[in-house]
Amino acid sequence: MPVFSELYDEKEIQSVFCESQLIRFLTETENIRYKRKEFKKGQYLNTGNHVEDSKVYYIVEGVISIENETDILYFIGPGHFVGLEHFMFHSPLPIESKSLSNITLLEFEKEDILFLLMSLQEGWLYNYVINHNIMTKLMGINKNLRLRPVSRGVELVKELLPEFSKVESGVTIVSEFLTYTVLRKYLRIGYTAMESVVEILEKEDIYFGYRKHI
């Protein structure tokens, strides 16, 4: 039997087994239990509770931060799953998913999804894509963490722009859900460095949604 690398290249895997395909597959499959849920800003999707860890969420609207006890690891926005990340299950620190805004989710039973994917010859590739993309994101973040605080802050904010910003009249505005406090924790920088990051980026027409602009 040929291995998957002989059937698909990386681009095809990302296209055929992407999260948009997975959510469509799940919602069209009989016997897959799911319900729509609303979370308010500041709520945790999971807190180490066994029942909560048995759930998988698909983000319809809103932004979630993935955190441990000391840091924000990364952010997740609409169109992504939370709860299918294998590397999280063995973290030395508790991993928590926190809503940064009012969010709308589809809640699935993790057991249902894993059983379905394992019953398919290539079902595991859906999980591969999710984990591969998160690990790629984390590698980029870790690379930038080696930079000096101001340079680190500028580069990490710029990496957020494709998913967490909008362009208005030629100006890029970072999502208002990424507040000053949230960004400082994510960038792992102090107040002085944060002010320098803001100043540098505003000179490049990159503004922060939490700030009021004329």
MONOR-V59145 format. One record per backbone hydrogen bond with DSSP energy under -1.0 kcal/mol. CO is the residue of the C=O (numbers start at 1). NH is the residue of the N-H. E is the energy in kcal/mol with one decimal. If there is no record, write none. Layout:
# MONOR-V59145
co & nh & e
CO & NH & E
CO & NH & E
This chain:
# MONOR-V59145
co & nh & e
3 & 6 & -1.8
4 & 7 & -1.2
4 & 8 & -2.7
9 & 13 & -2.4
10 & 14 & -2.4
11 & 15 & -1.4
12 & 16 & -3.3
13 & 17 & -2.4
18 & 22 & -1.9
19 & 23 & -2.6
20 & 24 & -1.3
21 & 25 & -2.3
22 & 26 & -2.7
23 & 27 & -2.3
24 & 28 & -1.1
29 & 32 & -1.1
35 & 107 & -3.3
37 & 105 & -2.8
39 & 103 & -2.7
40 & 43 & -1.9
43 & 99 & -3.0
49 & 53 & -2.5
52 & 55 & -1.7
54 & 110 & -2.9
56 & 108 & -3.3
57 & 82 & -2.9
58 & 106 & -2.1
59 & 79 & -2.9
61 & 104 & -2.4
63 & 100 & -2.9
64 & 76 & -2.8
65 & 98 & -2.7
66 & 73 & -2.9
66 & 74 & -1.2
67 & 96 & -3.1
71 & 68 & -2.4
74 & 66 & -3.0
76 & 64 & -2.8
80 & 59 & -2.7
82 & 57 & -2.9
86 & 89 & -1.4
88 & 91 & -1.7
96 & 67 & -3.1
97 & 45 & -3.3
98 & 65 & -3.0
99 & 42 & -2.7
103 & 39 & -2.4
104 & 60 & -2.6
104 & 61 & -1.8
105 & 37 & -2.9
106 & 58 & -2.1
107 & 35 & -1.5
108 & 56 & -2.2
109 & 113 & -1.7
110 & 114 & -2.7
111 & 115 & -2.3
112 & 116 & -2.1
113 & 117 & -2.8
114 & 118 & -2.5
117 & 120 & -1.1
122 & 125 & -1.7
123 & 126 & -1.5
124 & 128 & -2.1
125 & 129 & -2.3
126 & 130 & -1.8
127 & 131 & -2.4
128 & 132 & -3.0
129 & 133 & -2.4
130 & 134 & -1.8
131 & 135 & -2.6
132 & 136 & -2.3
133 & 137 & -2.0
134 & 138 & -2.6
135 & 139 & -2.2
136 & 140 & -1.8
137 & 141 & -2.2
138 & 142 & -2.8
139 & 143 & -2.0
140 & 144 & -1.7
141 & 145 & -1.5
143 & 146 & -1.1
144 & 147 & -1.7
148 & 152 & -3.2
149 & 153 & -2.5
150 & 154 & -2.4
151 & 155 & -2.4
152 & 156 & -2.6
153 & 157 & -2.1
154 & 158 & -2.0
155 & 159 & -1.6
157 & 160 & -1.1
160 & 164 & -2.9
164 & 175 & -2.8
166 & 173 & -3.3
168 & 171 & -1.9
171 & 168 & -2.9
172 & 207 & -3.4
173 & 166 & -1.9
174 & 209 & -1.8
175 & 178 & -1.7
177 & 179 & -1.5
179 & 183 & -3.0
180 & 184 & -2.3
181 & 185 & -1.9
182 & 186 & -2.3
183 & 187 & -3.4
184 & 188 & -1.6
184 & 189 & -1.3
190 & 194 & -2.2
191 & 195 & -2.2
192 & 196 & -1.7
193 & 197 & -2.2
194 & 198 & -2.4
195 & 199 & -2.1
196 & 200 & -2.5
197 & 201 & -2.5
198 & 202 & -2.3
199 & 203 & -1.3
201 & 206 & -2.4
202 & 205 & -1.5
205 & 172 & -2.4
207 & 174 & -3.4
208 & 211 & -1.8
